Amino acid sequence: MKQKLLPYIKKIGIAFAIAYTLFIIISGVTFQFYIKPNLNNYKSKIEVLVSQATGQRIKINSLEARWDFLIQLLLLSFL
């Protein structure tokens, strides 16, 4: 029984690894070429959302984004 399932488990594992790798690649490309260049377009939306969440008026002076391997960073500067 186990010998019959082993090839299927390996195939499922390989398919999962390929899907995960493609997801990471597509996420990185989307972040680098769509989100990062258009970051200032989202500035007002982020200000509104943060203001609503905190109950205070928030003004963002600058936005910066980085992709460090699997971690996306969005840095906000308030002055």
PDB file of N, CA, C and O in Angstrom:
ATOM      1  N   MET A   1       0.822  -1.200   0.000  1.00  0.00           N
ATOM      2  CA  MET A   1       0.000   0.000   0.000  1.00  0.00           C
ATOM      3  C   MET A   1       0.862   1.259   0.000  1.00  0.00           C
ATOM      4  O   MET A   1       0.632   2.183  -0.779  1.00  0.00           O
ATOM      5  N   LYS A   2       1.879   1.281   0.903  1.00  0.00           N
ATOM      6  CA  LYS A   2       2.739   2.457   0.975  1.00  0.00           C
ATOM      7  C   LYS A   2       3.561   2.619  -0.301  1.00  0.00           C
ATOM      8  O   LYS A   2       3.825   3.742  -0.732  1.00  0.00           O
ATOM      9  N   GLN A   3       3.958   1.522  -0.895  1.00  0.00           N
ATOM     10  CA  GLN A   3       4.768   1.580  -2.108  1.00  0.00           C
ATOM     11  C   GLN A   3       3.973   2.152  -3.281  1.00  0.00           C
ATOM     12  O   GLN A   3       4.541   2.782  -4.172  1.00  0.00           O
ATOM     13  N   LYS A   4       2.669   1.932  -3.278  1.00  0.00           N
ATOM     14  CA  LYS A   4       1.833   2.450  -4.349  1.00  0.00           C
ATOM     15  C   LYS A   4       1.600   3.956  -4.197  1.00  0.00           C
ATOM     16  O   LYS A   4       1.451   4.667  -5.191  1.00  0.00           O
ATOM     17  N   LEU A   5       1.568   4.438  -2.953  1.00  0.00           N
ATOM     18  CA  LEU A   5       1.309   5.853  -2.708  1.00  0.00           C
ATOM     19  C   LEU A   5       2.555   6.719  -2.845  1.00  0.00           C
ATOM     20  O   LEU A   5       2.450   7.913  -3.124  1.00  0.00           O
ATOM     21  N   LEU A   6       3.714   6.139  -2.653  1.00  0.00           N
ATOM     22  CA  LEU A   6       4.956   6.913  -2.652  1.00  0.00           C
ATOM     23  C   LEU A   6       5.183   7.719  -3.926  1.00  0.00           C
ATOM     24  O   LEU A   6       5.542   8.892  -3.824  1.00  0.00           O
ATOM     25  N   PRO A   7       4.995   7.156  -5.125  1.00  0.00           N
ATOM     26  CA  PRO A   7       5.184   7.977  -6.342  1.00  0.00           C
ATOM     27  C   PRO A   7       4.206   9.155  -6.423  1.00  0.00           C
ATOM     28  O   PRO A   7       4.570  10.226  -6.909  1.00  0.00           O
ATOM     29  N   TYR A   8       2.968   8.965  -5.952  1.00  0.00           N
ATOM     30  CA  TYR A   8       1.983  10.044  -5.982  1.00  0.00           C
ATOM     31  C   TYR A   8       2.360  11.150  -4.997  1.00  0.00           C
ATOM     32  O   TYR A   8       2.206  12.336  -5.291  1.00  0.00           O
ATOM     33  N   ILE A   9       2.848  10.755  -3.840  1.00  0.00           N
ATOM     34  CA  ILE A   9       3.265  11.733  -2.839  1.00  0.00           C
ATOM     35  C   ILE A   9       4.447  12.546  -3.357  1.00  0.00           C
ATOM     36  O   ILE A   9       4.497  13.760  -3.155  1.00  0.00           O
ATOM     37  N   LYS A  10       5.384  11.902  -4.012  1.00  0.00           N
ATOM     38  CA  LYS A  10       6.524  12.616  -4.597  1.00  0.00           C
ATOM     39  C   LYS A  10       6.057  13.596  -5.668  1.00  0.00           C
ATOM     40  O   LYS A  10       6.534  14.730  -5.719  1.00  0.00           O
ATOM     41  N   LYS A  11       5.131  13.171  -6.521  1.00  0.00           N
ATOM     42  CA  LYS A  11       4.618  14.045  -7.575  1.00  0.00           C
ATOM     43  C   LYS A  11       3.876  15.241  -6.988  1.00  0.00           C
ATOM     44  O   LYS A  11       4.011  16.360  -7.482  1.00  0.00           O
ATOM     45  N   ILE A  12       3.103  15.011  -5.950  1.00  0.00           N
ATOM     46  CA  ILE A  12       2.390  16.104  -5.293  1.00  0.00           C
ATOM     47  C   ILE A  12       3.386  17.069  -4.657  1.00  0.00           C
ATOM     48  O   ILE A  12       3.204  18.283  -4.737  1.00  0.00           O
ATOM     49  N   GLY A  13       4.432  16.546  -4.031  1.00  0.00           N
ATOM     50  CA  GLY A  13       5.465  17.388  -3.430  1.00  0.00           C
ATOM     51  C   GLY A  13       6.193  18.229  -4.465  1.00  0.00           C
ATOM     52  O   GLY A  13       6.455  19.409  -4.237  1.00  0.00           O
ATOM     53  N   ILE A  14       6.514  17.636  -5.583  1.00  0.00           N
ATOM     54  CA  ILE A  14       7.197  18.365  -6.661  1.00  0.00           C
ATOM     55  C   ILE A  14       6.272  19.432  -7.238  1.00  0.00           C
ATOM     56  O   ILE A  14       6.713  20.550  -7.501  1.00  0.00           O
ATOM     57  N   ALA A  15       5.004  19.105  -7.438  1.00  0.00           N
ATOM     58  CA  ALA A  15       4.038  20.083  -7.963  1.00  0.00           C
ATOM     59  C   ALA A  15       3.875  21.238  -6.980  1.00  0.00           C
ATOM     60  O   ALA A  15       3.791  22.392  -7.399  1.00  0.00           O
ATOM     61  N   PHE A  16       3.829  20.949  -5.689  1.00  0.00           N
ATOM     62  CA  PHE A  16       3.716  21.998  -4.674  1.00  0.00           C
ATOM     63  C   PHE A  16       4.948  22.899  -4.694  1.00  0.00           C
ATOM     64  O   PHE A  16       4.821  24.121  -4.622  1.00  0.00           O
ATOM     65  N   ALA A  17       6.135  22.309  -4.791  1.00  0.00           N
ATOM     66  CA  ALA A  17       7.375  23.094  -4.825  1.00  0.00           C
ATOM     67  C   ALA A  17       7.417  23.994  -6.057  1.00  0.00           C
ATOM     68  O   ALA A  17       7.832  25.149  -5.962  1.00  0.00           O
ATOM     69  N   ILE A  18       6.996  23.486  -7.197  1.00  0.00           N
ATOM     70  CA  ILE A  18       6.966  24.289  -8.424  1.00  0.00           C
ATOM     71  C   ILE A  18       5.953  25.417  -8.299  1.00  0.00           C
ATOM     72  O   ILE A  18       6.241  26.550  -8.684  1.00  0.00           O
ATOM     73  N   ALA A  19       4.766  25.122  -7.762  1.00  0.00           N
ATOM     74  CA  ALA A  19       3.740  26.152  -7.597  1.00  0.00           C
ATOM     75  C   ALA A  19       4.210  27.237  -6.630  1.00  0.00           C
ATOM     76  O   ALA A  19       3.986  28.423  -6.873  1.00  0.00           O
ATOM     77  N   TYR A  20       4.852  26.843  -5.549  1.00  0.00           N
ATOM     78  CA  TYR A  20       5.359  27.809  -4.568  1.00  0.00           C
ATOM     79  C   TYR A  20       6.443  28.686  -5.185  1.00  0.00           C
ATOM     80  O   TYR A  20       6.459  29.898  -4.968  1.00  0.00           O
ATOM     81  N   THR A  21       7.336  28.088  -5.942  1.00  0.00           N
ATOM     82  CA  THR A  21       8.404  28.847  -6.601  1.00  0.00           C
ATOM     83  C   THR A  21       7.817  29.841  -7.603  1.00  0.00           C
ATOM     84  O   THR A  21       8.250  30.992  -7.660  1.00  0.00           O
ATOM     85  N   LEU A  22       6.851  29.410  -8.379  1.00  0.00           N
ATOM     86  CA  LEU A  22       6.206  30.318  -9.332  1.00  0.00           C
ATOM     87  C   LEU A  22       5.484  31.452  -8.617  1.00  0.00           C
ATOM     88  O   LEU A  22       5.504  32.590  -9.085  1.00  0.00           O
ATOM     89  N   PHE A  23       4.846  31.154  -7.487  1.00  0.00           N
ATOM     90  CA  PHE A  23       4.174  32.184  -6.713  1.00  0.00           C
ATOM     91  C   PHE A  23       5.169  33.235  -6.225  1.00  0.00           C
ATOM     92  O   PHE A  23       4.888  34.431  -6.309  1.00  0.00           O
ATOM     93  N   ILE A  24       6.312  32.814  -5.722  1.00  0.00           N
ATOM     94  CA  ILE A  24       7.335  33.741  -5.236  1.00  0.00           C
ATOM     95  C   ILE A  24       7.871  34.585  -6.384  1.00  0.00           C
ATOM     96  O   ILE A  24       8.044  35.794  -6.231  1.00  0.00           O
ATOM     97  N   ILE A  25       8.134  33.970  -7.524  1.00  0.00           N
ATOM     98  CA  ILE A  25       8.659  34.704  -8.684  1.00  0.00           C
ATOM     99  C   ILE A  25       7.634  35.730  -9.176  1.00  0.00           C
ATOM    100  O   ILE A  25       7.986  36.883  -9.425  1.00  0.00           O
ATOM    101  N   ILE A  26       6.377  35.323  -9.316  1.00  0.00           N
ATOM    102  CA  ILE A  26       5.336  36.234  -9.789  1.00  0.00           C
ATOM    103  C   ILE A  26       5.124  37.369  -8.788  1.00  0.00           C
ATOM    104  O   ILE A  26       4.939  38.519  -9.185  1.00  0.00           O
ATOM    105  N   SER A  27       5.150  37.052  -7.496  1.00  0.00           N
ATOM    106  CA  SER A  27       5.008  38.095  -6.472  1.00  0.00           C
ATOM    107  C   SER A  27       6.154  39.097  -6.545  1.00  0.00           C
ATOM    108  O   SER A  27       5.932  40.304  -6.448  1.00  0.00           O
ATOM    109  N   GLY A  28       7.367  38.606  -6.713  1.00  0.00           N
ATOM    110  CA  GLY A  28       8.528  39.493  -6.801  1.00  0.00           C
ATOM    111  C   GLY A  28       8.479  40.390  -8.017  1.00  0.00           C
ATOM    112  O   GLY A  28       8.762  41.584  -7.926  1.00  0.00           O
ATOM    113  N   VAL A  29       8.126  39.830  -9.142  1.00  0.00           N
ATOM    114  CA  VAL A  29       8.040  40.619 -10.375  1.00  0.00           C
ATOM    115  C   VAL A  29       6.922  41.652 -10.268  1.00  0.00           C
ATOM    116  O   VAL A  29       7.101  42.799 -10.677  1.00  0.00           O
ATOM    117  N   THR A  30       5.779  41.262  -9.726  1.00  0.00           N
ATOM    118  CA  THR A  30       4.666  42.200  -9.544  1.00  0.00           C
ATOM    119  C   THR A  30       5.068  43.333  -8.617  1.00  0.00           C
ATOM    120  O   THR A  30       4.784  44.498  -8.893  1.00  0.00           O
ATOM    121  N   PHE A  31       5.723  42.996  -7.527  1.00  0.00           N
ATOM    122  CA  PHE A  31       6.163  44.009  -6.575  1.00  0.00           C
ATOM    123  C   PHE A  31       7.159  44.967  -7.216  1.00  0.00           C
ATOM    124  O   PHE A  31       7.032  46.184  -7.085  1.00  0.00           O
ATOM    125  N   GLN A  32       8.145  44.416  -7.907  1.00  0.00           N
ATOM    126  CA  GLN A  32       9.224  45.228  -8.466  1.00  0.00           C
ATOM    127  C   GLN A  32       8.763  46.128  -9.603  1.00  0.00           C
ATOM    128  O   GLN A  32       9.196  47.276  -9.691  1.00  0.00           O
ATOM    129  N   PHE A  33       7.888  45.627 -10.477  1.00  0.00           N
ATOM    130  CA  PHE A  33       7.552  46.362 -11.686  1.00  0.00           C
ATOM    131  C   PHE A  33       6.168  47.009 -11.676  1.00  0.00           C
ATOM    132  O   PHE A  33       5.865  47.802 -12.567  1.00  0.00           O
ATOM    133  N   TYR A  34       5.316  46.692 -10.689  1.00  0.00           N
ATOM    134  CA  TYR A  34       4.007  47.323 -10.651  1.00  0.00           C
ATOM    135  C   TYR A  34       3.792  48.126  -9.369  1.00  0.00           C
ATOM    136  O   TYR A  34       3.456  49.309  -9.423  1.00  0.00           O
ATOM    137  N   ILE A  35       3.982  47.494  -8.237  1.00  0.00           N
ATOM    138  CA  ILE A  35       3.698  48.168  -6.968  1.00  0.00           C
ATOM    139  C   ILE A  35       4.742  49.223  -6.641  1.00  0.00           C
ATOM    140  O   ILE A  35       4.389  50.358  -6.318  1.00  0.00           O
ATOM    141  N   LYS A  36       6.009  48.873  -6.717  1.00  0.00           N
ATOM    142  CA  LYS A  36       7.071  49.810  -6.334  1.00  0.00           C
ATOM    143  C   LYS A  36       7.090  51.094  -7.172  1.00  0.00           C
ATOM    144  O   LYS A  36       7.190  52.174  -6.591  1.00  0.00           O
ATOM    145  N   PRO A  37       7.001  51.031  -8.491  1.00  0.00           N
ATOM    146  CA  PRO A  37       6.988  52.278  -9.272  1.00  0.00           C
ATOM    147  C   PRO A  37       5.740  53.131  -9.050  1.00  0.00           C
ATOM    148  O   PRO A  37       5.790  54.349  -9.222  1.00  0.00           O
ATOM    149  N   ASN A  38       4.633  52.515  -8.675  1.00  0.00           N
ATOM    150  CA  ASN A  38       3.377  53.238  -8.476  1.00  0.00           C
ATOM    151  C   ASN A  38       3.079  53.499  -7.008  1.00  0.00           C
ATOM    152  O   ASN A  38       1.934  53.769  -6.648  1.00  0.00           O
ATOM    153  N   LEU A  39       4.076  53.422  -6.176  1.00  0.00           N
ATOM    154  CA  LEU A  39       3.875  53.534  -4.734  1.00  0.00           C
ATOM    155  C   LEU A  39       3.274  54.872  -4.322  1.00  0.00           C
ATOM    156  O   LEU A  39       2.427  54.914  -3.430  1.00  0.00           O
ATOM    157  N   ASN A  40       3.693  55.958  -4.950  1.00  0.00           N
ATOM    158  CA  ASN A  40       3.151  57.272  -4.595  1.00  0.00           C
ATOM    159  C   ASN A  40       1.668  57.409  -4.946  1.00  0.00           C
ATOM    160  O   ASN A  40       0.975  58.251  -4.374  1.00  0.00           O
ATOM    161  N   ASN A  41       1.180  56.598  -5.872  1.00  0.00           N
ATOM    162  CA  ASN A  41      -0.243  56.616  -6.201  1.00  0.00           C
ATOM    163  C   ASN A  41      -1.088  56.088  -5.040  1.00  0.00           C
ATOM    164  O   ASN A  41      -2.261  56.440  -4.916  1.00  0.00           O
ATOM    165  N   TYR A  42      -0.497  55.248  -4.194  1.00  0.00           N
ATOM    166  CA  TYR A  42      -1.206  54.663  -3.061  1.00  0.00           C
ATOM    167  C   TYR A  42      -1.072  55.492  -1.793  1.00  0.00           C
ATOM    168  O   TYR A  42      -1.698  55.177  -0.781  1.00  0.00           O
ATOM    169  N   LYS A  43      -0.275  56.536  -1.832  1.00  0.00           N
ATOM    170  CA  LYS A  43       0.028  57.327  -0.637  1.00  0.00           C
ATOM    171  C   LYS A  43      -1.233  57.879   0.017  1.00  0.00           C
ATOM    172  O   LYS A  43      -1.397  57.755   1.231  1.00  0.00           O
ATOM    173  N   SER A  44      -2.113  58.477  -0.752  1.00  0.00           N
ATOM    174  CA  SER A  44      -3.329  59.070  -0.172  1.00  0.00           C
ATOM    175  C   SER A  44      -4.250  57.995   0.401  1.00  0.00           C
ATOM    176  O   SER A  44      -4.879  58.208   1.438  1.00  0.00           O
ATOM    177  N   LYS A  45      -4.333  56.851  -0.260  1.00  0.00           N
ATOM    178  CA  LYS A  45      -5.166  55.762   0.240  1.00  0.00           C
ATOM    179  C   LYS A  45      -4.630  55.234   1.571  1.00  0.00           C
ATOM    180  O   LYS A  45      -5.399  54.948   2.489  1.00  0.00           O
ATOM    181  N   ILE A  46      -3.323  55.109   1.665  1.00  0.00           N
ATOM    182  CA  ILE A  46      -2.699  54.637   2.902  1.00  0.00           C
ATOM    183  C   ILE A  46      -2.924  55.649   4.018  1.00  0.00           C
ATOM    184  O   ILE A  46      -3.210  55.268   5.153  1.00  0.00           O
ATOM    185  N   GLU A  47      -2.797  56.943   3.699  1.00  0.00           N
ATOM    186  CA  GLU A  47      -3.040  57.985   4.700  1.00  0.00           C
ATOM    187  C   GLU A  47      -4.461  57.891   5.255  1.00  0.00           C
ATOM    188  O   GLU A  47      -4.665  57.980   6.466  1.00  0.00           O
ATOM    189  N   VAL A  48      -5.437  57.713   4.369  1.00  0.00           N
ATOM    190  CA  VAL A  48      -6.832  57.626   4.794  1.00  0.00           C
ATOM    191  C   VAL A  48      -7.051  56.395   5.676  1.00  0.00           C
ATOM    192  O   VAL A  48      -7.691  56.484   6.724  1.00  0.00           O
ATOM    193  N   LEU A  49      -6.522  55.254   5.252  1.00  0.00           N
ATOM    194  CA  LEU A  49      -6.710  54.020   6.025  1.00  0.00           C
ATOM    195  C   LEU A  49      -6.060  54.096   7.401  1.00  0.00           C
ATOM    196  O   LEU A  49      -6.650  53.672   8.395  1.00  0.00           O
ATOM    197  N   VAL A  50      -4.841  54.639   7.458  1.00  0.00           N
ATOM    198  CA  VAL A  50      -4.147  54.756   8.742  1.00  0.00           C
ATOM    199  C   VAL A  50      -4.852  55.786   9.620  1.00  0.00           C
ATOM    200  O   VAL A  50      -4.976  55.583  10.827  1.00  0.00           O
ATOM    201  N   SER A  51      -5.308  56.876   9.039  1.00  0.00           N
ATOM    202  CA  SER A  51      -6.037  57.891   9.803  1.00  0.00           C
ATOM    203  C   SER A  51      -7.321  57.316  10.396  1.00  0.00           C
ATOM    204  O   SER A  51      -7.650  57.587  11.551  1.00  0.00           O
ATOM    205  N   GLN A  52      -8.033  56.535   9.618  1.00  0.00           N
ATOM    206  CA  GLN A  52      -9.259  55.910  10.124  1.00  0.00           C
ATOM    207  C   GLN A  52      -8.953  54.899  11.221  1.00  0.00           C
ATOM    208  O   GLN A  52      -9.689  54.807  12.204  1.00  0.00           O
ATOM    209  N   ALA A  53      -7.881  54.146  11.062  1.00  0.00           N
ATOM    210  CA  ALA A  53      -7.542  53.123  12.049  1.00  0.00           C
ATOM    211  C   ALA A  53      -7.073  53.729  13.370  1.00  0.00           C
ATOM    212  O   ALA A  53      -7.367  53.188  14.435  1.00  0.00           O
ATOM    213  N   THR A  54      -6.352  54.839  13.311  1.00  0.00           N
ATOM    214  CA  THR A  54      -5.811  55.436  14.529  1.00  0.00           C
ATOM    215  C   THR A  54      -6.701  56.524  15.109  1.00  0.00           C
ATOM    216  O   THR A  54      -6.578  56.853  16.289  1.00  0.00           O
ATOM    217  N   GLY A  55      -7.590  57.085  14.308  1.00  0.00           N
ATOM    218  CA  GLY A  55      -8.427  58.175  14.767  1.00  0.00           C
ATOM    219  C   GLY A  55      -7.689  59.509  14.811  1.00  0.00           C
ATOM    220  O   GLY A  55      -8.170  60.466  15.418  1.00  0.00           O
ATOM    221  N   GLN A  56      -6.537  59.574  14.178  1.00  0.00           N
ATOM    222  CA  GLN A  56      -5.736  60.806  14.127  1.00  0.00           C
ATOM    223  C   GLN A  56      -5.447  61.131  12.665  1.00  0.00           C
ATOM    224  O   GLN A  56      -5.452  60.259  11.796  1.00  0.00           O
ATOM    225  N   ARG A  57      -5.198  62.403  12.427  1.00  0.00           N
ATOM    226  CA  ARG A  57      -4.835  62.818  11.065  1.00  0.00           C
ATOM    227  C   ARG A  57      -3.379  62.431  10.816  1.00  0.00           C
ATOM    228  O   ARG A  57      -2.487  62.791  11.585  1.00  0.00           O
ATOM    229  N   ILE A  58      -3.159  61.706   9.751  1.00  0.00           N
ATOM    230  CA  ILE A  58      -1.822  61.214   9.405  1.00  0.00           C
ATOM    231  C   ILE A  58      -1.407  61.814   8.075  1.00  0.00           C
ATOM    232  O   ILE A  58      -2.190  61.836   7.125  1.00  0.00           O
ATOM    233  N   LYS A  59      -0.181  62.299   8.007  1.00  0.00           N
ATOM    234  CA  LYS A  59       0.404  62.827   6.768  1.00  0.00           C
ATOM    235  C   LYS A  59       1.697  62.064   6.509  1.00  0.00           C
ATOM    236  O   LYS A  59       2.615  62.093   7.329  1.00  0.00           O
ATOM    237  N   ILE A  60       1.767  61.390   5.381  1.00  0.00           N
ATOM    238  CA  ILE A  60       2.958  60.624   5.001  1.00  0.00           C
ATOM    239  C   ILE A  60       3.806  61.501   4.099  1.00  0.00           C
ATOM    240  O   ILE A  60       3.337  61.988   3.070  1.00  0.00           O
ATOM    241  N   ASN A  61       5.063  61.701   4.493  1.00  0.00           N
ATOM    242  CA  ASN A  61       5.974  62.493   3.671  1.00  0.00           C
ATOM    243  C   ASN A  61       6.628  61.663   2.581  1.00  0.00           C
ATOM    244  O   ASN A  61       6.789  62.131   1.454  1.00  0.00           O
ATOM    245  N   SER A  62       7.006  60.440   2.906  1.00  0.00           N
ATOM    246  CA  SER A  62       7.637  59.616   1.878  1.00  0.00           C
ATOM    247  C   SER A  62       7.320  58.143   2.111  1.00  0.00           C
ATOM    248  O   SER A  62       7.107  57.695   3.238  1.00  0.00           O
ATOM    249  N   LEU A  63       7.298  57.426   1.026  1.00  0.00           N
ATOM    250  CA  LEU A  63       7.092  55.979   1.038  1.00  0.00           C
ATOM    251  C   LEU A  63       8.290  55.320   0.377  1.00  0.00           C
ATOM    252  O   LEU A  63       8.817  55.813  -0.620  1.00  0.00           O
ATOM    253  N   GLU A  64       8.710  54.205   0.944  1.00  0.00           N
ATOM    254  CA  GLU A  64       9.804  53.435   0.355  1.00  0.00           C
ATOM    255  C   GLU A  64       9.446  51.966   0.488  1.00  0.00           C
ATOM    256  O   GLU A  64       8.884  51.551   1.502  1.00  0.00           O
ATOM    257  N   ALA A  65       9.761  51.188  -0.515  1.00  0.00           N
ATOM    258  CA  ALA A  65       9.459  49.763  -0.475  1.00  0.00           C
ATOM    259  C   ALA A  65      10.692  48.971  -0.864  1.00  0.00           C
ATOM    260  O   ALA A  65      11.465  49.373  -1.734  1.00  0.00           O
ATOM    261  N   ARG A  66      10.858  47.833  -0.199  1.00  0.00           N
ATOM    262  CA  ARG A  66      11.967  46.924  -0.503  1.00  0.00           C
ATOM    263  C   ARG A  66      11.465  45.494  -0.465  1.00  0.00           C
ATOM    264  O   ARG A  66      10.472  45.178   0.191  1.00  0.00           O
ATOM    265  N   TRP A  67      12.166  44.649  -1.175  1.00  0.00           N
ATOM    266  CA  TRP A  67      11.884  43.224  -1.173  1.00  0.00           C
ATOM    267  C   TRP A  67      13.159  42.541  -0.722  1.00  0.00           C
ATOM    268  O   TRP A  67      14.147  42.511  -1.456  1.00  0.00           O
ATOM    269  N   ASP A  68      13.141  41.992   0.480  1.00  0.00           N
ATOM    270  CA  ASP A  68      14.276  41.253   1.009  1.00  0.00           C
ATOM    271  C   ASP A  68      13.928  39.771   1.031  1.00  0.00           C
ATOM    272  O   ASP A  68      13.327  39.278   1.985  1.00  0.00           O
ATOM    273  N   PHE A  69      14.303  39.081  -0.005  1.00  0.00           N
ATOM    274  CA  PHE A  69      14.033  37.661  -0.238  1.00  0.00           C
ATOM    275  C   PHE A  69      12.545  37.369  -0.152  1.00  0.00           C
ATOM    276  O   PHE A  69      11.850  37.538  -1.153  1.00  0.00           O
ATOM    277  N   LEU A  70      12.020  36.942   0.984  1.00  0.00           N
ATOM    278  CA  LEU A  70      10.597  36.633   1.087  1.00  0.00           C
ATOM    279  C   LEU A  70       9.823  37.689   1.859  1.00  0.00           C
ATOM    280  O   LEU A  70       8.617  37.544   2.060  1.00  0.00           O
ATOM    281  N   ILE A  71      10.490  38.740   2.293  1.00  0.00           N
ATOM    282  CA  ILE A  71       9.856  39.755   3.127  1.00  0.00           C
ATOM    283  C   ILE A  71       9.724  41.049   2.342  1.00  0.00           C
ATOM    284  O   ILE A  71      10.717  41.611   1.880  1.00  0.00           O
ATOM    285  N   GLN A  72       8.484  41.519   2.192  1.00  0.00           N
ATOM    286  CA  GLN A  72       8.257  42.824   1.576  1.00  0.00           C
ATOM    287  C   GLN A  72       8.211  43.863   2.680  1.00  0.00           C
ATOM    288  O   GLN A  72       7.532  43.678   3.690  1.00  0.00           O
ATOM    289  N   LEU A  73       8.928  44.943   2.490  1.00  0.00           N
ATOM    290  CA  LEU A  73       8.958  46.002   3.478  1.00  0.00           C
ATOM    291  C   LEU A  73       8.365  47.274   2.880  1.00  0.00           C
ATOM    292  O   LEU A  73       8.701  47.654   1.759  1.00  0.00           O
ATOM    293  N   LEU A  74       7.497  47.919   3.619  1.00  0.00           N
ATOM    294  CA  LEU A  74       6.939  49.210   3.239  1.00  0.00           C
ATOM    295  C   LEU A  74       7.316  50.178   4.346  1.00  0.00           C
ATOM    296  O   LEU A  74       6.835  50.057   5.472  1.00  0.00           O
ATOM    297  N   LEU A  75       8.171  51.132   4.033  1.00  0.00           N
ATOM    298  CA  LEU A  75       8.648  52.078   5.012  1.00  0.00           C
ATOM    299  C   LEU A  75       7.931  53.409   4.830  1.00  0.00           C
ATOM    300  O   LEU A  75       7.933  53.977   3.738  1.00  0.00           O
ATOM    301  N   LEU A  76       7.324  53.900   5.895  1.00  0.00           N
ATOM    302  CA  LEU A  76       6.606  55.162   5.883  1.00  0.00           C
ATOM    303  C   LEU A  76       7.399  56.181   6.676  1.00  0.00           C
ATOM    304  O   LEU A  76       7.957  55.862   7.726  1.00  0.00           O
ATOM    305  N   SER A  77       7.451  57.402   6.178  1.00  0.00           N
ATOM    306  CA  SER A  77       8.146  58.480   6.868  1.00  0.00           C
ATOM    307  C   SER A  77       7.137  59.572   7.210  1.00  0.00           C
ATOM    308  O   SER A  77       6.532  60.179   6.326  1.00  0.00           O
ATOM    309  N   PHE A  78       6.968  59.809   8.514  1.00  0.00           N
ATOM    310  CA  PHE A  78       6.064  60.849   8.996  1.00  0.00           C
ATOM    311  C   PHE A  78       6.913  61.946   9.630  1.00  0.00           C
ATOM    312  O   PHE A  78       7.736  61.674  10.503  1.00  0.00           O
ATOM    313  N   LEU A  79       6.714  63.170   9.196  1.00  0.00           N
ATOM    314  CA  LEU A  79       7.425  64.303   9.826  1.00  0.00           C
ATOM    315  C   LEU A  79       6.459  65.402  10.149  1.00  0.00           C
ATOM    316  O   LEU A  79       6.858  66.438  10.681  1.00  0.00           O
TER     317      LEU A  79
END
